[in-house]
Amino acid sequence: MSKTYGVGILGAGNISAAYLKLAPLFKGIEVRAVADINPDAAKGRADEFNVTAQTPDQLLGNSELDVIVNLTIPDVHYRISKEIVSAGKHAYSEKPLVLSLEEGEDLRKAAKDAGKQIGCAPDTFLGGAHQQARSLIDEGAIGRITSGTCHVMSFGLEHWHPNPDFFFKPGAGPVLDIGPYYVANLINLIGPVKRVTAFSSTPRTRREISSEPRKGEFVTVETPTTIHAVLEFQSGALVTLGASWDVEAHQHSNMEIYGTDGSLYVPDPNFFGGELTLARRDGTREVVEPWKHPLGVPNWERPNGSPFANYRTAGLADMMLAIDAGRKPRCSLETTLHGVDVMTSILKSGETGQAITLTTTCERPEALGPVEAQALLV
């Protein structure tokens, strides 16, 4: 890279720690400052990682920063990302980028007018397991993709999250909160979506918090918490997506891709790694030996001590390398906006009962094989 790009982080919540810990793994980027509307939160995070604490306005005006990572709450992602590019800096946002396609198109115009790039998480589809799944599909290991199923279902976040309210407000719910991981990986594996249809429901309008420190309080639910959708891809493939926070237990796989010559069982796209299983037409099944992909190597521990791969910053690093090289980032605005179109159209279909043809499209992001992934790392 021609330079080291200065990175600022706006939002000092839980996810900021992952960016601050993982950024040093990647070439060409250096976190230099963190800001938050809560000065104490910014100072605490800055002291923890030996960077500068600033106010949001100071961060936007910091001449040492080339890109600002938007880790604010989803409801203000659009406004903050627009302020970032208007301040003359590139923006990289946590998911979801925006809460409507109209906001997304306005953000696209703002970026173009400013001559800046906007990228967005999730970047988990760049992980070793998902890129290996893509490689197998592209090699024809299961033939032509015809259909698939995805399931992201649990009994909700109010049982463990200390402040779960915003998960149940418009702009959240299982489709916009967890759906981005699944939609981004489906686009990575299959390509753009043509049309969606869905049914949705809200089985409970009030949910009791069972986590501390607010145990016993109730959250008012203002968005559907169970959605069953079908996505028709431009390739002709049909994929069922079940997303719910009303399921106590189930036995569905996270993601299964079906082809004319076999099936591929893909691990949870919320994570970079995991086990791939290939089922062939002759009835045999095999766990695929993981390839030597650097973004699939376990480097993090769950609370129970089990290791897993976590490289949340890869998308940001790839974006800055893409800017430096004059190519399209893999977590591009175009791909992200198409994902927003998919998810908001699913919600709209659930409200109206009508199938919706999307107004956006995108190219599949460029594959990130082991060699290309290694080029991102120090």
C-alpha positions in Angstrom: 0.0 0.0 0.0 1.1 3.5 -0.7 0.5 4.7 2.9 -0.9 3.8 6.2 -4.5 5.0 6.5 -5.6 6.6 9.7 -8.7 5.1 11.2 -11.2 6.7 13.6 -13.9 4.8 15.5 -17.2 6.5 16.2 -19.1 4.5 18.9 -17.3 3.0 21.9 -19.7 0.1 22.6 -19.0 -3.6 22.8 -18.2 -4.1 19.1 -15.5 -1.3 19.2 -13.3 -3.6 21.2 -13.2 -6.2 18.4 -12.2 -3.5 15.8 -9.5 -2.1 18.1 -8.1 -5.6 18.9 -8.1 -6.9 15.4 -7.1 -3.8 13.3 -3.3 -4.4 14.1 -3.5 -7.7 12.2 -4.1 -5.9 8.9 -1.8 -4.0 6.6 -2.1 -0.3 5.8 -4.6 0.7 8.6 -4.0 2.2 12.0 -6.6 3.2 14.6 -5.7 6.6 15.9 -8.8 7.9 17.7 -12.1 6.8 19.2 -15.2 9.0 19.9 -18.6 8.6 21.5 -21.4 10.8 22.6 -20.5 9.5 26.1 -17.1 11.0 26.8 -16.4 8.5 29.6 -17.0 5.6 27.2 -14.6 7.1 24.7 -12.0 7.7 27.3 -12.3 4.2 28.7 -11.9 2.6 25.3 -9.1 5.0 24.3 -7.2 4.3 27.5 -7.6 0.5 27.0 -6.1 0.6 23.5 -3.7 3.5 23.8 -5.4 5.8 21.2 -6.8 9.3 21.5 -10.3 10.0 22.9 -12.3 12.6 21.1 -15.8 14.1 20.7 -17.7 13.1 17.6 -17.1 16.5 16.1 -13.4 16.4 16.8 -13.2 13.0 15.2 -14.9 14.3 12.0 -12.4 17.1 11.8 -9.3 15.1 12.6 -6.9 15.6 9.7 -4.9 12.4 10.7 -7.9 10.2 9.8 -8.7 8.9 6.4 -11.6 6.7 7.3 -14.1 6.6 10.1 -15.8 3.4 11.3 -19.4 4.0 12.1 -20.3 1.8 15.2 -23.3 3.9 16.3 -26.8 2.4 16.7 -28.6 1.4 13.5 -31.2 4.2 13.7 -28.5 6.8 13.1 -26.2 4.9 10.7 -27.5 6.8 7.7 -27.0 10.2 9.3 -23.6 9.5 10.7 -22.2 7.9 7.5 -23.4 10.9 5.6 -21.7 13.3 8.0 -18.5 11.3 7.6 -18.3 11.5 3.9 -19.4 15.2 4.0 -16.4 15.8 6.3 -14.1 14.5 3.5 -13.5 11.0 4.9 -14.2 7.5 3.8 -16.9 5.7 5.9 -17.1 2.0 6.9 -20.3 1.1 8.8 -21.5 -1.7 10.9 -24.6 -3.4 9.6 -27.2 -2.5 8.6 -25.8 0.4 6.5 -29.2 2.1 6.4 -32.9 1.2 7.3 -34.4 2.0 3.9 -33.4 1.9 0.2 -34.1 5.6 -0.1 -31.6 6.4 2.6 -29.1 4.1 0.9 -29.5 5.8 -2.5 -29.1 9.3 -0.8 -25.9 8.0 0.9 -24.6 6.7 -2.5 -25.1 10.2 -3.9 -23.4 11.8 -1.0 -20.4 9.6 -1.3 -20.2 10.2 -5.1 -20.4 14.0 -4.5 -17.7 13.9 -1.9 -15.5 11.5 -4.0 -15.3 9.1 -1.1 -16.0 5.4 -0.6 -18.5 3.8 1.8 -18.2 0.2 2.8 -20.2 -1.9 5.3 -20.1 -5.0 7.4 -20.7 -7.9 7.5 -17.3 -9.1 6.3 -17.7 -12.6 7.7 -18.4 -14.0 4.2 -14.6 -13.3 3.6 -13.8 -16.0 6.2 -12.0 -19.2 5.3 -15.1 -21.5 5.5 -17.3 -19.3 3.4 -14.7 -18.6 0.8 -14.0 -22.3 0.6 -17.7 -22.9 0.1 -17.7 -20.4 -2.7 -14.6 -22.1 -4.3 -16.4 -25.5 -4.2 -19.5 -24.0 -5.8 -17.5 -22.3 -8.5 -15.6 -25.5 -9.2 -18.9 -27.3 -9.8 -18.6 -29.6 -6.8 -22.4 -29.7 -6.4 -23.4 -28.8 -10.0 -25.7 -25.9 -10.8 -27.2 -24.3 -7.7 -31.0 -24.8 -7.7 -32.1 -23.9 -4.2 -31.2 -23.7 -0.5 -32.4 -23.1 3.0 -31.2 -20.7 5.8 -32.4 -20.6 9.3 -31.4 -18.2 12.1 -33.8 -18.8 14.9 -33.6 -18.5 18.7 -35.8 -17.5 21.7 -34.6 -13.9 21.6 -32.0 -11.5 23.0 -33.8 -10.3 26.1 -32.5 -13.4 27.9 -28.9 -12.3 27.7 -28.5 -8.8 26.4 -28.3 -6.1 29.2 -30.3 -3.5 27.1 -32.3 -5.4 24.5 -34.9 -2.8 23.7 -33.6 -1.6 20.3 -33.6 -5.2 18.9 -37.4 -5.1 19.0 -37.8 -1.7 17.3 -38.3 -0.8 13.6 -34.9 -1.1 12.0 -34.0 -4.2 13.9 -35.7 -7.5 14.4 -34.1 -10.8 13.2 -34.1 -9.8 9.5 -32.2 -6.5 9.8 -30.1 -7.5 12.8 -28.9 -11.0 11.9 -30.2 -11.2 8.3 -27.2 -9.2 6.9 -24.8 -12.1 7.6 -27.0 -14.5 5.7 -27.9 -12.3 2.8 -24.3 -11.2 2.3 -23.1 -14.8 2.2 -25.9 -15.8 -0.2 -24.9 -13.0 -2.5 -21.3 -14.2 -2.2 -22.2 -17.8 -3.0 -25.0 -17.4 -5.5 -25.2 -13.8 -6.7 -27.8 -11.1 -6.7 -31.5 -11.6 -5.8 -34.3 -10.9 -8.3 -37.5 -11.2 -6.2 -38.7 -12.0 -2.7 -41.9 -13.0 -0.9 -42.5 -13.4 2.8 -44.9 -13.9 5.7 -44.2 -12.3 9.1 -45.7 -12.3 12.5 -45.3 -10.8 16.0 -46.3 -13.6 18.4 -45.6 -11.5 21.5 -46.0 -7.7 21.7 -44.3 -7.5 25.2 -41.2 -9.5 26.2 -39.9 -9.9 29.7 -36.2 -9.2 30.2 -34.5 -12.0 32.1 -31.0 -10.6 32.0 -29.3 -8.3 34.5 -29.4 -5.5 35.4 -33.0 -5.0 34.1 -34.5 -8.4 35.0 -38.2 -8.3 35.3 -38.7 -5.2 33.0 -40.7 -5.5 29.8 -39.8 -4.5 26.2 -42.5 -3.4 23.8 -42.1 -5.2 20.4 -42.6 -2.9 17.4 -41.3 -5.1 14.6 -42.0 -8.6 13.3 -40.0 -11.3 15.2 -40.8 -14.3 13.0 -40.3 -14.1 9.3 -40.4 -16.8 6.6 -39.2 -15.7 3.2 -38.3 -17.1 -0.2 -35.6 -15.4 -2.3 -35.6 -15.9 -6.0 -32.1 -15.3 -7.4 -31.3 -13.9 -10.8 -29.7 -17.3 -11.5 -33.0 -19.0 -10.9 -32.1 -20.5 -7.6 -34.8 -20.4 -4.8 -33.7 -20.1 -1.2 -35.9 -20.2 1.9 -34.9 -18.0 4.8 -36.4 -18.5 8.2 -35.6 -15.8 10.8 -37.2 -15.8 14.2 -36.7 -14.8 17.9 -39.7 -16.9 18.9 -38.2 -20.4 18.6 -37.1 -22.3 21.8 -35.3 -25.0 19.9 -34.9 -26.4 16.4 -32.7 -28.8 14.4 -32.2 -26.8 11.2 -28.8 -26.2 9.7 -27.6 -22.6 9.4 -27.3 -22.7 5.7 -27.7 -25.5 3.1 -27.0 -25.0 -0.6 -28.5 -27.5 -3.1 -27.2 -28.2 -6.6 -27.9 -30.6 -9.4 -25.1 -32.9 -8.3 -25.1 -32.6 -4.5 -25.5 -30.4 -1.5 -23.2 -28.2 0.6 -23.8 -27.6 4.3 -22.3 -24.2 5.2 -21.6 -23.0 8.8 -23.1 -20.0 10.5 -22.3 -16.9 8.4 -22.1 -14.9 11.6 -18.6 -16.3 12.0 -15.6 -16.6 9.7 -14.9 -20.3 10.2 -16.7 -23.5 10.8 -17.2 -27.0 9.4 -18.2 -27.5 5.7 -19.9 -30.8 4.7 -20.3 -32.0 1.1 -23.1 -34.5 0.3 -22.8 -36.2 -3.1 -25.4 -37.6 -5.4 -24.3 -41.2 -4.6 -25.3 -40.7 -1.0 -21.9 -40.2 0.5 -21.1 -37.3 2.8 -17.7 -35.9 3.8 -16.5 -33.2 6.1 -14.4 -31.0 3.8 -10.8 -30.6 5.0 -10.3 -26.9 5.6 -8.0 -25.2 3.2 -5.1 -23.1 4.4 -7.0 -19.8 4.5 -5.7 -17.2 7.0 -9.1 -15.9 7.8 -10.2 -19.3 9.0 -7.6 -19.8 11.6 -8.9 -19.7 15.2 -7.7 -16.6 17.0 -10.4 -15.9 19.5 -12.1 -17.6 22.4 -15.7 -18.0 23.3 -16.7 -17.6 27.0 -16.5 -21.3 27.4 -12.9 -21.3 26.2 -13.5 -22.9 22.7 -11.5 -21.3 19.9 -13.0 -19.7 16.8 -11.9 -17.4 13.9 -12.7 -13.7 14.3 -11.3 -11.2 11.8 -13.9 -8.4 12.0 -11.9 -5.6 10.3 -11.1 -7.6 7.2 -13.7 -5.7 5.2 -12.3 -2.4 6.3 -8.8 -3.4 5.5 -9.9 -4.7 2.1 -11.7 -1.4 1.4 -8.6 0.7 2.1 -6.5 -1.7 0.0 -9.1 -1.4 -2.8 -9.0 2.4 -2.6 -5.2 2.3 -2.8 -5.3 -0.1 -5.8 -8.2 1.5 -7.6 -10.5 -1.5 -7.5 -14.0 -2.2 -6.0 -14.0 -3.2 -2.4 -15.5 -6.6 -1.5 -17.8 -5.0 1.1 -18.9 -2.4 -1.4 -21.7 0.1 -1.2 -23.3 -1.5 -4.3 -23.4 -5.0 -2.7 -24.5 -3.6 0.7 -27.4 -1.6 -0.9 -28.6 -4.7 -2.7 -28.6 -6.5 0.6 -30.6 -3.7 2.2 -33.1 -3.9 -0.8 -33.4 -7.7 -0.1 -34.1 -7.3 3.6 -36.4 -4.3 3.5 -38.3 -6.0 0.6 -38.7 -9.1 2.8 -40.2 -7.0 5.5 -42.5 -5.1 3.1 -43.6 -8.4 1.6 -44.4 -9.7 5.1 -46.6 -6.6 5.6 -48.4 -6.6 2.3 -48.5 -10.2 1.4 -47.2 -9.4 -2.1 -44.1 -10.7 -3.9 -41.7 -7.8 -4.5 -39.3 -7.5 -7.4 -36.1 -5.7 -6.4 -35.0 -2.5 -7.9 -31.3 -3.0 -7.3 -28.7 -5.5 -8.3 -25.0 -6.1 -7.8 -22.1 -8.2 -8.9 -20.8 -11.0 -6.7 -18.0 -9.7 -4.6 -14.6 -10.8 -5.9 -13.5 -14.0 -4.3 -10.9 -13.9 -1.5 -8.8 -16.9 -1.8 -5.9 -17.8 0.6 -3.3 -15.8 -1.3 -5.5 -12.7 -1.5 -6.4 -13.0 2.1 -2.8 -13.3 3.2 -2.1 -10.0 1.3 -4.4 -8.2 3.7 -2.5 -9.3 6.8 0.7 -7.9 8.3 
